[in-house]
Amino acid sequence: MSVPTVSARPLTHGPRLVAVDRPGARLAAVRLDVHVGSADERPGERGLAHVVEHLVVRCLLAGGRVGDGALADARTGRERTGYSVLVRRADAPAALDVLTAALGELRVPPAVLAAELAAIRRETAQRAADVRRRLQEALLAALWDGTSYAHSPLGDAAVLDALTEDDVRRFHARWYRPSRATAVLAADRASGELAALAERWTGRPGADGEPAVSAGRDARPAVRSAYRELPATASAGAGAGRAAGLAFAVAAAEGDGPYAHDCRDLARRAVRAAGGVDMRWLELRGQVCVWAMLRAPDAAAATRAVRTALRAARERLLAADGAAWLRAEALIPHLRAAEDLETTAARATDGGAGPPASVSPSDVAAVIALWERQTARIDDAGDAS
């Protein structure tokens, strides 16, 4: 695996430019991250960041197609909205032009707004039918209860029904500023193009004026752990137990080493390999939210199953052949996934480069031990919704 190197260049009146060198790559991943998400929405704006994402693709990115080739992918999260596309190396400058058009002036015809709102309602209905997505959102809502992080990026139906073209335009103008954006190019010899990329931005509209003011992103989750389950009627398979999930949050600095991101990913893979439980994690506002979803009859059984899987993974890592097991079951799959250019570009927005060639089993076991301690604090009585 070729280890990518990252170069960055801030612009006075433009986005932060990041180049990630991936020697020998035949394709290029281009990405634009705008640092606004559902956590920045005011109570009457819930879902507006996601609506703006749809309309940016439709109205400013002309559907998101680069030339006659690839279509851009767009996603709205709680802290950022990302636009990305994978193209031929020669098409990378054109792809950057397409994506950075998101920072232009947004004009939305009423018919276009109505069509995109209808598409979002269909998307919401599809996700509501997905048990795992519903459970995941319920867990995150429980952790961040009462904060701006609690509601889903999909928003509230009542808010979306009342949206106007002016609402959309004002939100976009407030948040889609060059100084709040990061543009990434991951490709062969990408760093050699930083000067040219900066030159391409020269002369574009870029005066930020007054900075956008967040509605108040909350510093930490309202609760440190939570249990949620979905009704038995939503669970597939009689006798399989309810769709259950448990979650907890820890400060990002707690137990972190030089490769914290990678250790968490390796810990997740190790737990799945040794204990059959799929752990997920997401860093939000300096907090690492970790959750597991499984089938269990109640909170106590779910907690026991997760703790058993965590203990099995930790003991396996600390066995005499732990290093070899880690390489086979977690590190090699992790490195393969990290080869993906779009993954590389996404990580570069946070200042990350490539994963380490090796990680100590004890470092991964330490992450799992931290997770074990947190699961012990989950109220076995449950507070199922």
HUGI-V408490 format. One line per field, one symbol per residue. ss: DSSP state (H for helix, E for strand, - for the rest). phi: phi as a letter, one per 20 degrees, with the letter a starting at -180 (. if undefined). burial: 1 if it has 16 or more other C-alpha atoms within 10 Angstrom, else 0. A space follows every 10 residues. Layout:
BEGIN
ss = ???
phi = ???
burial = ???
END
This chain:
BEGIN
ss = ----EEEEE- -----EEEEE E-----EEEE EEEE---HHH --HHH--HHH HHHHHHHHHH -HHHE----- E-EEEE---- EEEEEEEEHH HHHHHHHHHH HHH------H HHHHHHHHHH HHHHHHHH-- HHHHHHHHHH HHH------- ------HHHH H---HHHHHH HHHHH--HHH EEEEEEE--H HHHHHHHHHH H--------- ---------- ----EEEEE- -HHH------ -EEEEEEEEE E--------H HHHHHHHHHH HHHHH---EE EEEE--EEEE EEEEEE--HH HHHHHHHHHH HHHHHHH--- -HHHHHHHHH HHHHHHHH-- HHHHHHHH-- ---------- HHHHHHHHHH HHHHH----- -----
phi = .eefddccbf dfcbffdcdd fcgnfedcdd bcddebbffe ffgedfofff ffggffffed elnneelddf dfdcbddfcb cdcbbdcfgf efgfffffff fgeeeedcfg ffffffffff ffffffffee gffffgffff fffdgndfef efgfndgfff fefcffgfff ffffdedgfd ccdccdaflf ffdgffffff fgnfgbfemf ffdffofffb gfcebbcbbd ggfeeenfme nffcbcbbcc fgefmfdfcf gfffffffff fffecmdeec bbeclmdeec bccbdbfaff ffffffffff fffffffefg dfffffffec ffgfffffff fffgfffffe nedefffbcf gfffffffff fgffffefff fmcgd
burial = 0011111110 0011111111 1110101111 1111111111 1000111111 1111111111 1001110000 1101011111 1111111010 1110110111 1111010100 0011011001 0000000000 1100110111 1111101111 1111110001 0010000110 1101111111 1111111111 1001001100 1000010100 0100001101 1101111111 0000100000 1111111111 1100000001 1111111111 1111111111 1001101111 1111110110 0110111111 1111011100 0110111011 1001100110 1101111110 0111100010 1011111110 1101100101 01000
END
